[in-house]
Amino acid sequence: MVVEDHPTVREGLCLVLEREGYVVAARVGTAEEGHAAIVAATPDVALIDVDLPDGSGVDLTRRLLRRDSRLGVLLYTGVDDPAVLEDALACGARGFTLKTSDPETMLNAVRAVAAGGAFVDPNVRHRLARREAPVDRVLTVREREVLGRLAEGRSIEEIASELVLSTETIRTHVRNAMGKLGTRTRAHAIVVALRRGELAL
């Protein structure tokens, strides 16, 4: 599902997705159309523009996730502002990317969110790293390792295979890291960890 008000951008996104083999269940241009279409179609992934003509993609995400917390939302924007990223990921979105990024980055984001993982645009990750003054680390080495791999777009299953651990152990590390960082989603945990200097790029 694509919720984007600019027709050229919307059709371009759909073309990229369809060429990769994804089925675009609907393509709409407003928050209200997006809400109705997503509720009706229950897509695996909803790509939602942060800035829509009749409201915020962040607010739309909150509404949708209150109804179905399993929905994979990927927010994207043309505004490269860390504050926008914080709002986007604090609302429960699983991923965030920039309109200026290349198509492969967008596809990587869709793949990660579709697999139940998290994704933060690499261009944003680099600008977020160590924005705050250094703080005492709260994560274990393993928690940092798992979050770092999530940040690269790997799924829980891929991380478990790479580290020769069970998927439940990986999920436990992620839950513990989220609790220590005070976040509700994996993507938001990645952002907070980057900002605090817990993750190195």
MARBA-3410 file (N, C-alpha, C, O; in Angstrom, 1 decimal):
201
0.9,-1.2,0.0,0.0,0.0,0.0,0.9,1.2,0.0,1.9,1.3,0.8 ~ 0.6,2.2,-0.9,1.4,3.4,-0.9,0.4,4.6,-0.7,-0.6,4.8,-1.4 ~ 0.8,5.4,0.3,0.0,6.6,0.6,1.0,7.8,0.4,1.8,8.1,1.2 ~ 0.8,8.5,-0.7,1.6,9.6,-1.2,0.8,10.5,-2.0,0.2,10.1,-3.0 ~ 0.9,11.8,-1.7,0.0,12.8,-2.4,0.6,13.3,-3.7,-0.2,13.7,-4.6
1.9,13.1,-3.9,2.4,13.6,-5.2,2.3,12.5,-6.2,2.9,11.4,-6.1 ~ 1.5,12.7,-7.3,1.3,11.6,-8.3,2.5,11.0,-8.9,2.6,9.8,-9.0 ~ 3.5,11.8,-9.2,4.7,11.3,-9.9,5.5,10.4,-8.9,6.0,9.4,-9.3 ~ 5.7,10.9,-7.7,6.4,10.1,-6.7,5.6,8.8,-6.4,6.2,7.8,-6.3 ~ 4.3,8.9,-6.3,3.5,7.8,-6.0,3.6,6.7,-7.0,3.9,5.5,-6.7
3.5,7.1,-8.3,3.6,6.1,-9.4,5.0,5.6,-9.5,5.2,4.4,-9.8 ~ 6.0,6.4,-9.2,7.4,5.9,-9.3,7.7,4.9,-8.2,8.3,3.9,-8.5 ~ 7.2,5.1,-7.0,7.3,4.1,-5.9,6.6,2.8,-6.3,7.2,1.7,-6.1 ~ 5.4,2.9,-6.8,4.7,1.7,-7.2,5.4,0.9,-8.3,5.4,-0.3,-8.3 ~ 6.0,1.7,-9.3,6.7,1.0,-10.4,7.9,0.2,-9.8,8.1,-0.9,-10.2
8.6,0.9,-8.9,9.8,0.2,-8.3,9.4,-1.1,-7.6,10.0,-2.1,-7.7 ~ 8.3,-1.0,-6.8,7.8,-2.1,-6.0,7.3,-3.2,-7.0,7.6,-4.4,-6.7 ~ 6.6,-2.9,-8.0,6.0,-3.9,-8.9,7.1,-4.6,-9.7,7.0,-5.8,-10.0 ~ 8.1,-3.8,-10.1,9.2,-4.5,-10.8,10.0,-5.5,-9.9,10.5,-6.4,-10.5 ~ 9.9,-5.3,-8.6,10.6,-6.2,-7.7,9.6,-7.4,-7.3,10.1,-8.3,-6.6
8.4,-7.4,-7.9,7.5,-8.5,-7.6,6.5,-8.3,-6.5,5.7,-9.2,-6.2 ~ 6.5,-7.1,-6.0,5.4,-6.8,-4.9,4.1,-6.4,-5.6,4.1,-5.9,-6.7 ~ 3.0,-6.8,-4.9,1.7,-6.4,-5.4,1.3,-5.1,-4.6,1.2,-5.2,-3.4 ~ 1.0,-4.1,-5.3,0.6,-2.8,-4.7,-1.0,-2.9,-4.6,-1.7,-2.7,-5.6 ~ -1.5,-3.1,-3.4,-2.9,-3.3,-3.2,-3.7,-2.1,-3.5,-4.8,-2.1,-4.0
-3.1,-0.9,-3.2,-3.8,0.4,-3.5,-2.8,1.5,-3.4,-1.7,1.4,-2.8 ~ -3.1,2.6,-4.1,-2.2,3.7,-4.1,-3.1,4.9,-3.9,-4.0,5.2,-4.8 ~ -2.9,5.7,-2.9,-3.8,6.8,-2.6,-3.0,8.1,-2.2,-1.8,8.0,-2.0 ~ -3.7,9.2,-2.1,-3.0,10.5,-1.9,-3.3,11.2,-0.7,-2.7,12.3,-0.5 ~ -4.2,10.8,0.2,-4.5,11.5,1.4,-4.5,10.6,2.6,-4.6,9.3,2.5
-4.4,11.1,3.8,-4.5,10.3,5.1,-5.8,9.6,5.2,-5.8,8.4,5.6 ~ -6.9,10.3,4.9,-8.2,9.6,5.1,-8.4,8.5,4.1,-8.9,7.4,4.4 ~ -8.0,8.7,2.8,-8.0,7.6,1.8,-7.1,6.5,2.3,-7.4,5.3,2.1 ~ -6.0,6.8,2.8,-5.0,5.8,3.3,-5.6,5.0,4.4,-5.5,3.8,4.4 ~ -6.2,5.6,5.4,-6.8,4.9,6.5,-7.9,3.9,6.0,-7.9,2.8,6.4
-8.8,4.4,5.1,-9.8,3.5,4.6,-9.3,2.4,3.8,-9.7,1.2,4.0 ~ -8.3,2.7,2.9,-7.8,1.6,2.1,-7.0,0.6,2.9,-7.1,-0.6,2.6 ~ -6.2,1.0,3.8,-5.4,0.1,4.6,-6.3,-0.8,5.5,-6.0,-2.0,5.7 ~ -7.3,-0.2,6.1,-8.2,-1.0,6.9,-8.9,-2.0,6.1,-9.1,-3.2,6.5 ~ -9.3,-1.7,4.8,-10.0,-2.6,4.0,-9.1,-3.7,3.4,-9.5,-4.8,3.3
-7.8,-3.3,3.0,-7.0,-4.3,2.4,-6.0,-5.0,3.3,-5.5,-6.1,2.9 ~ -5.8,-4.5,4.5,-4.8,-5.1,5.4,-3.5,-5.6,4.8,-3.2,-6.8,4.7 ~ -2.7,-4.6,4.2,-1.5,-5.0,3.5,-0.4,-5.4,4.5,-0.5,-5.2,5.7 ~ 0.6,-6.1,4.0,1.7,-6.5,4.8,2.6,-5.3,5.2,3.1,-5.2,6.3 ~ 2.7,-4.3,4.3,3.5,-3.1,4.5,2.8,-1.9,3.9,2.2,-2.0,2.8
2.7,-0.9,4.7,2.1,0.4,4.2,3.2,1.4,4.2,3.9,1.8,5.2 ~ 3.5,2.0,3.0,4.5,3.1,2.8,3.7,4.4,2.9,2.8,4.6,2.1 ~ 4.0,5.2,3.9,3.2,6.4,4.2,4.1,7.6,4.2,5.1,7.6,4.9 ~ 3.8,8.6,3.4,4.5,9.9,3.4,4.2,10.6,4.8,3.1,10.6,5.2 ~ 5.2,11.2,5.3,5.0,11.9,6.6,4.1,13.1,6.4,3.3,13.4,7.3
4.3,13.8,5.3,3.5,15.0,5.0,2.4,14.8,4.0,2.7,14.7,2.8 ~ 1.2,14.7,4.5,0.1,14.5,3.6,-0.8,15.8,3.6,-0.8,16.5,4.6 ~ -1.6,16.0,2.5,-2.4,17.3,2.5,-3.4,17.4,3.5,-3.8,18.6,3.9 ~ -3.9,16.3,4.1,-5.0,16.4,5.1,-4.6,15.9,6.4,-5.4,15.7,7.3 ~ -3.3,15.9,6.7,-2.8,15.4,8.0,-1.4,14.8,7.9,-0.8,14.8,6.9
-1.0,14.4,9.1,0.4,13.8,9.2,0.4,12.3,9.0,-0.5,11.6,9.5 ~ 1.4,11.8,8.3,1.6,10.4,8.2,1.8,9.8,9.6,1.5,8.6,9.8 ~ 2.4,10.5,10.5,2.7,10.1,11.8,1.4,9.8,12.6,1.2,8.8,13.2 ~ 0.5,10.8,12.5,-0.8,10.6,13.1,-1.6,9.5,12.5,-2.3,8.7,13.2 ~ -1.5,9.3,11.2,-2.2,8.2,10.5,-1.6,6.9,11.0,-2.4,6.0,11.3
-0.3,6.8,11.2,0.3,5.6,11.7,-0.2,5.3,13.1,-0.5,4.1,13.4 ~ -0.3,6.3,13.9,-0.8,6.0,15.3,-2.3,5.4,15.2,-2.6,4.5,15.9 ~ -3.1,6.0,14.4,-4.5,5.5,14.2,-4.5,4.1,13.8,-5.3,3.3,14.3 ~ -3.7,3.8,12.8,-3.7,2.5,12.2,-3.2,1.4,13.2,-3.7,0.3,13.3 ~ -2.1,1.8,13.9,-1.5,0.8,14.9,-2.4,0.6,16.1,-2.3,-0.4,16.8
-3.2,1.6,16.5,-4.2,1.4,17.6,-5.2,0.3,17.2,-5.7,-0.4,18.0 ~ -5.5,0.3,15.9,-6.4,-0.7,15.4,-5.8,-2.1,15.2,-6.4,-3.1,15.5 ~ -4.5,-2.1,14.6,-3.9,-3.3,14.4,-2.4,-3.1,14.5,-1.7,-2.6,13.7 ~ -1.8,-3.6,15.7,-0.4,-3.3,16.0,0.5,-4.2,15.2,1.7,-3.9,15.2 ~ 0.0,-5.1,14.4,0.8,-6.0,13.6,1.2,-5.3,12.2,2.1,-5.8,11.5
0.5,-4.3,11.9,0.8,-3.6,10.6,2.2,-3.1,10.5,2.7,-2.5,11.4 ~ 2.9,-3.4,9.4,4.2,-2.9,9.2,4.2,-1.6,8.4,3.9,-1.5,7.3 ~ 4.5,-0.5,9.2,4.5,0.8,8.5,5.9,1.3,8.3,6.7,1.3,9.1 ~ 6.1,1.7,7.0,7.4,2.4,6.6,7.1,3.8,6.3,6.4,4.1,5.3 ~ 7.5,4.7,7.1,7.4,6.1,6.9,8.5,6.7,6.1,9.7,6.3,6.2
8.2,7.7,5.2,9.3,8.3,4.4,9.0,9.8,4.3,7.8,10.2,4.3 ~ 10.0,10.6,4.0,9.8,12.0,3.9,10.9,12.6,3.1,12.0,12.1,2.9 ~ 10.7,13.8,2.6,11.7,14.6,2.0,12.4,15.6,2.9,13.3,16.3,2.5 ~ 12.0,15.6,4.2,12.6,16.5,5.2,13.6,15.7,6.0,13.2,14.8,6.7 ~ 14.8,16.1,5.9,15.9,15.4,6.6,16.1,16.1,7.9,17.1,16.8,8.1
15.2,15.8,8.9,15.2,16.4,10.2,15.2,15.3,11.2,14.2,14.6,11.3 ~ 16.2,15.2,12.1,16.2,14.2,13.2,15.0,14.3,14.0,14.5,13.2,14.5 ~ 14.4,15.4,14.3,13.2,15.5,15.1,12.0,14.8,14.4,11.2,14.2,15.1 ~ 11.9,14.9,13.1,10.9,14.2,12.3,11.1,12.7,12.5,10.1,12.0,12.6 ~ 12.3,12.3,12.4,12.6,10.9,12.5,12.2,10.4,13.9,11.6,9.3,14.0
12.5,11.1,15.0,12.1,10.7,16.3,10.6,10.5,16.4,10.1,9.5,16.9 ~ 9.8,11.5,15.9,8.4,11.4,15.9,7.9,10.2,15.1,7.0,9.5,15.6 ~ 8.5,10.0,14.0,8.1,8.9,13.1,8.3,7.6,13.8,7.4,6.7,13.7 ~ 9.4,7.4,14.4,9.6,6.0,15.0,9.0,5.9,16.4,8.8,4.8,16.8 ~ 8.8,7.0,17.1,8.2,6.9,18.4,6.7,6.5,18.2,6.1,6.0,19.2
6.1,6.8,17.1,4.7,6.5,16.9,4.5,5.0,16.6,3.3,4.6,16.5 ~ 5.5,4.2,16.4,5.3,2.8,16.2,5.7,2.3,14.8,5.6,1.1,14.5 ~ 6.1,3.2,13.9,6.5,2.7,12.6,7.7,1.8,12.7,8.6,2.0,13.6 ~ 7.8,0.8,11.8,9.0,-0.1,11.8,10.1,0.4,11.0,11.3,-0.1,11.2 ~ 9.9,1.4,10.2,11.0,1.8,9.3,10.8,3.3,8.9,9.7,3.9,9.0
12.0,3.9,8.5,12.0,5.3,8.1,13.0,5.4,7.0,14.2,5.0,7.2 ~ 12.7,6.1,5.9,13.6,6.4,4.9,13.3,7.7,4.2,12.3,8.3,4.4 ~ 14.3,8.2,3.5,14.2,9.5,2.8,13.8,9.4,1.4,14.2,8.4,0.7 ~ 13.0,10.3,0.9,12.6,10.3,-0.5,13.9,10.5,-1.4,13.8,10.1,-2.6 ~ 14.9,11.1,-0.9,16.1,11.3,-1.7,17.0,10.1,-1.8,18.0,10.1,-2.6
16.7,9.0,-1.1,17.5,7.8,-1.2,17.2,7.1,-2.5,16.2,7.3,-3.1 ~ 18.2,6.2,-2.8,18.0,5.5,-4.1,17.0,4.4,-3.9,16.6,4.0,-2.8 ~ 16.5,3.9,-5.1,15.4,2.8,-5.0,15.8,1.6,-4.2,15.0,1.0,-3.6 ~ 17.1,1.2,-4.3,17.5,0.0,-3.6,17.4,0.2,-2.1,17.1,-0.8,-1.4 ~ 17.6,1.4,-1.6,17.4,1.6,-0.1,15.9,1.5,0.2,15.6,0.9,1.3
15.1,2.0,-0.6,13.6,1.8,-0.4,13.2,0.4,-0.4,12.5,-0.1,0.5 ~ 13.8,-0.4,-1.3,13.5,-1.8,-1.4,14.0,-2.6,-0.2,13.3,-3.5,0.3 ~ 15.2,-2.2,0.2,15.7,-2.8,1.4,14.9,-2.6,2.7,14.6,-3.4,3.5 ~ 14.3,-1.3,2.7,13.4,-1.0,3.8,12.2,-1.8,3.8,11.7,-2.3,4.8 ~ 11.6,-1.9,2.6,10.3,-2.7,2.4,10.6,-4.2,2.8,9.8,-4.8,3.5
11.7,-4.7,2.4,12.0,-6.1,2.7,12.1,-6.3,4.2,11.6,-7.3,4.8 ~ 12.8,-5.4,4.8,13.1,-5.5,6.3,11.7,-5.4,7.0,11.5,-6.2,7.9 ~ 10.9,-4.5,6.7,9.6,-4.3,7.4,8.7,-5.5,7.1,8.0,-6.0,8.0 ~ 8.7,-6.0,5.8,7.8,-7.1,5.5,8.3,-8.3,6.3,7.4,-9.2,6.5 ~ 9.5,-8.5,6.6,10.0,-9.6,7.3,9.9,-9.5,8.8,10.3,-10.3,9.6
9.2,-8.3,9.3,9.0,-8.1,10.7,10.2,-7.4,11.4,10.2,-7.3,12.6 ~ 11.1,-7.0,10.6,12.3,-6.3,11.2,12.1,-4.8,11.2,11.0,-4.3,11.2 ~ 13.3,-4.1,11.3,13.3,-2.6,11.4,14.2,-2.1,10.4,15.1,-2.8,9.9 ~ 14.0,-0.8,10.0,14.9,-0.2,9.0,15.0,1.3,9.3,14.0,2.0,9.4 ~ 16.2,1.8,9.4,16.4,3.3,9.4,17.4,3.6,8.3,18.5,3.0,8.2
17.0,4.5,7.4,17.8,4.9,6.3,19.3,5.2,6.7,19.5,5.9,7.6 ~ 20.2,4.6,6.0,21.7,4.7,6.3,22.1,6.2,6.4,22.9,6.6,7.2 ~ 21.5,7.0,5.5,21.9,8.5,5.5,21.5,9.1,6.8,22.2,10.0,7.3 ~ 20.4,8.7,7.4,19.9,9.2,8.6,20.7,8.7,9.8,21.0,9.4,10.7 ~ 21.1,7.4,9.7,21.8,6.7,10.8,23.1,7.5,11.0,23.5,7.7,12.2
23.8,7.8,9.9,25.1,8.5,10.1,25.0,9.9,10.7,25.8,10.3,11.5 ~ 23.9,10.6,10.4,23.7,11.9,11.0,23.3,11.8,12.5,23.5,12.8,13.2 ~ 22.6,10.7,12.8,22.2,10.6,14.2,23.2,10.2,15.2,23.2,10.5,16.4 ~ 24.2,9.4,14.6,25.2,8.8,15.5,25.9,9.9,16.4,26.4,10.9,16.0 ~ 25.8,9.6,17.8,26.5,10.4,18.8,26.0,11.9,18.7,26.9,12.8,18.9
24.8,12.1,18.5,24.3,13.5,18.6,24.3,14.0,20.0,24.4,15.2,20.3 ~ 24.1,13.1,21.0,24.0,13.5,22.4,25.5,13.5,23.0,26.4,12.9,22.4 ~ 25.6,14.1,24.1,26.9,14.0,24.8,27.1,12.5,25.2,26.1,11.8,25.5 ~ 28.3,12.1,25.3,28.6,10.7,25.7,27.9,10.3,27.0,27.9,11.1,28.0 ~ 27.3,9.1,27.1,26.7,8.7,28.3,27.2,7.3,28.6,27.7,6.6,27.7
27.0,6.9,29.8,27.4,5.5,30.2,26.5,4.5,29.4,25.3,4.7,29.3 ~ 27.2,3.5,28.9,26.5,2.5,28.1,25.6,1.7,29.0,26.0,1.3,30.1 ~ 24.4,1.3,28.5,23.5,0.5,29.3,23.3,-0.8,28.6,22.8,-1.8,29.3 ~ 23.6,-1.0,27.3,23.4,-2.2,26.6,24.6,-3.2,26.8,25.7,-2.7,26.9 ~ 24.3,-4.5,26.8,25.4,-5.4,26.8,26.0,-5.5,25.4,25.5,-5.0,24.4
27.2,-6.1,25.3,27.9,-6.3,24.0,26.9,-7.0,23.0,26.8,-6.6,21.8 ~ 26.3,-8.0,23.5,25.4,-8.8,22.6,24.2,-8.0,22.2,23.8,-8.1,21.0 ~ 23.6,-7.2,23.1,22.5,-6.4,22.7,22.9,-5.4,21.6,22.1,-5.1,20.7 ~ 24.1,-4.8,21.8,24.5,-3.8,20.8,24.7,-4.5,19.4,24.4,-4.0,18.4 ~ 25.3,-5.7,19.5,25.5,-6.5,18.3,24.2,-6.8,17.5,24.1,-6.7,16.3
23.2,-7.2,18.3,21.9,-7.6,17.7,21.3,-6.3,17.1,20.8,-6.4,16.0 ~ 21.3,-5.2,17.9,20.7,-4.0,17.4,21.4,-3.5,16.1,20.8,-3.0,15.2 ~ 22.7,-3.6,16.1,23.5,-3.2,15.0,23.1,-3.9,13.7,23.0,-3.3,12.6 ~ 22.9,-5.2,13.9,22.5,-6.0,12.7,21.0,-5.7,12.3,20.7,-5.7,11.1 ~ 20.2,-5.4,13.2,18.8,-5.0,12.9,18.9,-3.7,12.1,18.2,-3.5,11.1
19.8,-2.8,12.5,19.9,-1.5,11.8,20.3,-1.6,10.4,20.0,-0.8,9.6 ~ 21.0,-2.7,10.1,21.4,-3.0,8.7,20.3,-3.7,7.9,20.5,-4.0,6.7 ~ 19.2,-3.9,8.5,18.0,-4.5,7.8,17.9,-6.0,7.9,17.1,-6.6,7.2 ~ 18.7,-6.6,8.7,18.6,-8.1,8.8,17.4,-8.5,9.6,17.0,-7.7,10.5 ~ 16.8,-9.6,9.3,15.7,-10.1,10.1,16.2,-10.9,11.3,17.3,-11.2,11.5
15.2,-11.2,12.2,15.5,-11.9,13.4,16.1,-13.3,13.1,17.1,-13.7,13.7 ~ 15.6,-13.9,12.1,16.0,-15.2,11.6,17.4,-15.2,11.1,18.3,-16.0,11.4 ~ 17.7,-14.1,10.3,19.1,-14.0,9.7,20.1,-13.7,10.8,21.2,-14.3,10.8 ~ 19.7,-12.9,11.8,20.7,-12.6,12.9,20.9,-13.9,13.7,22.0,-14.2,14.1 ~ 19.9,-14.7,14.0,20.0,-15.9,14.8,21.0,-16.9,14.0,21.8,-17.5,14.7
20.8,-17.0,12.7,21.7,-17.8,12.0,23.1,-17.4,12.0,24.0,-18.2,12.2 ~ 23.3,-16.1,11.8,24.7,-15.5,11.8,25.4,-15.7,13.2,26.6,-15.9,13.2 ~ 24.6,-15.5,14.3,25.2,-15.6,15.6,25.1,-17.0,16.2,25.6,-17.2,17.4 ~ 24.5,-17.9,15.5,24.3,-19.3,15.9,23.6,-19.3,17.3,24.0,-19.9,18.3 ~ 22.5,-18.6,17.3,21.6,-18.5,18.5,20.2,-18.8,18.0,19.9,-18.7,16.9
19.3,-19.1,19.0,17.9,-19.3,18.7,17.2,-18.0,18.4,17.7,-16.9,18.8 ~ 16.1,-18.0,17.6,15.4,-16.8,17.3,14.8,-16.2,18.6,14.7,-15.0,18.7 ~ 14.4,-17.1,19.5,13.9,-16.6,20.8,14.9,-15.8,21.6,14.6,-14.8,22.3 ~ 16.2,-16.3,21.6,17.3,-15.6,22.3,17.5,-14.2,21.7,17.7,-13.3,22.4 ~ 17.5,-14.2,20.3,17.6,-12.9,19.7,16.5,-11.9,20.0,16.7,-10.7,20.3
15.3,-12.4,20.0,14.1,-11.6,20.4,14.3,-11.1,21.9,13.9,-10.0,22.2 ~ 14.8,-12.0,22.7,15.0,-11.6,24.1,16.0,-10.4,24.2,15.8,-9.5,25.0 ~ 17.1,-10.5,23.5,18.1,-9.4,23.5,17.4,-8.1,23.0,17.7,-7.1,23.5 ~ 16.6,-8.2,21.9,16.0,-7.0,21.4,15.0,-6.4,22.4,15.0,-5.2,22.7 ~ 14.2,-7.3,23.1,13.3,-6.8,24.1,14.0,-6.1,25.3,13.6,-5.1,25.7
15.1,-6.8,25.7,15.9,-6.2,26.8,16.5,-4.8,26.4,16.5,-3.9,27.2 ~ 17.0,-4.7,25.2,17.5,-3.5,24.7,16.5,-2.4,24.6,16.7,-1.2,25.0 ~ 15.3,-2.7,24.1,14.2,-1.8,24.1,13.8,-1.3,25.4,13.5,-0.1,25.6 ~ 13.8,-2.2,26.4,13.4,-1.8,27.8,14.4,-0.9,28.4,14.1,0.1,29.0 ~ 15.7,-1.2,28.2,16.8,-0.3,28.7,16.8,1.1,28.1,17.1,2.1,28.7
16.4,1.1,26.8,16.4,2.4,26.1,15.1,3.1,26.2,15.0,4.3,25.7 ~ 14.1,2.5,26.7,12.8,3.2,26.9,12.0,3.3,25.6,11.3,4.3,25.4 ~ 12.1,2.4,24.7,11.4,2.5,23.4,10.4,1.3,23.3,10.5,0.3,23.9 ~ 9.5,1.5,22.3,8.4,0.5,22.1,8.6,-0.3,20.8,8.0,-1.3,20.6 ~ 9.5,0.2,19.9,9.7,-0.5,18.7,11.2,-0.7,18.4,12.0,0.0,19.0
11.5,-1.6,17.6,12.9,-1.9,17.2,13.5,-0.8,16.5,14.7,-0.4,16.8 ~ 12.8,-0.2,15.6,13.4,1.0,14.8,13.7,2.1,15.8,14.7,2.8,15.6 ~ 12.8,2.4,16.7,13.1,3.5,17.6,14.2,3.2,18.5,15.0,4.1,18.9 ~ 14.4,1.9,18.9,15.5,1.5,19.7,16.8,1.8,19.0,17.8,2.2,19.6 ~ 16.8,1.5,17.7,18.0,1.7,16.9,18.4,3.2,16.9,19.6,3.5,17.1
17.4,4.1,16.7,17.7,5.5,16.7,18.2,6.0,18.0,19.2,6.7,18.1 ~ 17.6,5.6,19.1,18.0,6.0,20.5,19.5,5.5,20.7,20.3,6.2,21.3 ~ 19.7,4.2,20.4,21.1,3.7,20.6,22.1,4.4,19.8,23.2,4.6,20.2 ~ 21.8,4.8,18.5,22.7,5.6,17.7,23.0,6.9,18.3,24.1,7.4,18.4 ~ 21.9,7.6,18.8,22.1,8.9,19.4,22.9,8.9,20.7,23.6,9.9,20.9
22.8,7.8,21.4,23.5,7.7,22.7,24.9,7.2,22.5,25.7,7.3,23.5 ~ 25.2,6.8,21.3,26.6,6.3,21.1,26.7,4.8,21.4,27.8,4.3,21.5 ~ 25.6,4.1,21.6,25.6,2.7,21.9,26.0,1.9,20.6,26.6,0.8,20.8 ~ 25.7,2.4,19.5,26.0,1.7,18.2,27.0,2.5,17.4,26.9,3.8,17.4 ~ 28.0,1.9,16.9,29.0,2.5,16.1,28.7,2.2,14.6,28.4,1.1,14.3
28.9,3.2,13.7,28.7,3.0,12.3,30.1,2.8,11.6,30.1,2.7,10.4
END
